[in-house]
């Protein structure tokens, strides 16, 4: 088995698809659904059908389904102890979003290192997707000291890749999650490096707890010697509690050129460390078969206030309109006296 095998869990239709795309070689894949249609077509041999008749888009209904089947889930999840777990679920769907709390309770009790990947719906999706997502983010933030959460927004990915097809979005999601979980394993051991990334150092960031994000911005000094901080789709480096900066250096660079890249990395780590004052800053070089050098920065302990407020405002606004519409519909169309008058 590879050094880095993990349990990969996907719940609901989106979660199952993503887990299936992400799981590699020795990973153990487990998917869970409340409706047989959700796993259909994904070719999943490891799917657990928990009940028939899904949660639809109903979060409360989903919560009931999962808590009623908690014993069944405990049995399925029992082997997962003291291990790394990557868990995918759509935050806007019914069964995926509502599964998160029940599953996390079991997985955290069993002492696992967890990376939760909730997929945030397109803001235009309105209720129930946005209200489910707001409830999930609120609950997950209560847990977030004990697990890492990589919240991914469909809107942000769509904007980044310029493509709204779910297949392209899912591929980009899987690529980003792989970057977080596989970073030290990209290194080619046959080449010299001034600072290798230690596997345990990497795990101590990737699974350290709190909201996590990554950036590929270059941190090399510009002509004036200034270094810009990395930017993230949510959160700022100043908020971070852990920072891992890696520089990918092409394998065809000789030792002298590689040392120079290492020096730039140290400068970048000092600059970022000066901004993220209360963070632990780790850094390392990865030798890879690339044409030019590039950076990957992973930070944890970020604030999700901005994306959360956007979703909450949209959900609240939609819910108010929905309730007003319902009230209009239920108002009587005929007064009693008019009704009598028509009784001829």
Buried (B, 14 or more C-beta within 10 A) or exposed (E): EEEBBBBBBBBBBBBBBBBBBBBBEEBBBBBBBBBEEBBEEBEBEBBBEBBEEBBBBBBEBBBEBBEEBEEBBBEBBEEBEEBBBBBBBBBBBBBBBBBBBBBBBBBBEBEBBBBBBBBBBBBEBBBBBBBBBBBBBEBBBEBBEBBBBBBBBBBBBBEEEEBEEEEBBBBBBBEBBBBBBBBBBBBEEEBBBBBBBEEEBBBBBBBBBBBBBBBEEBBBBEEEEEBBBBEBBBBBBBBBBBBBBBBBBBEEBEEEEBBBBBEBBBBBBEBBBEBBEEBBBBBBBBBBEBEEBBBBBBBBBBBBEEBBEBBBEBBBEBBEEBEEEEEEEEEEEEEEEEEEEEEE
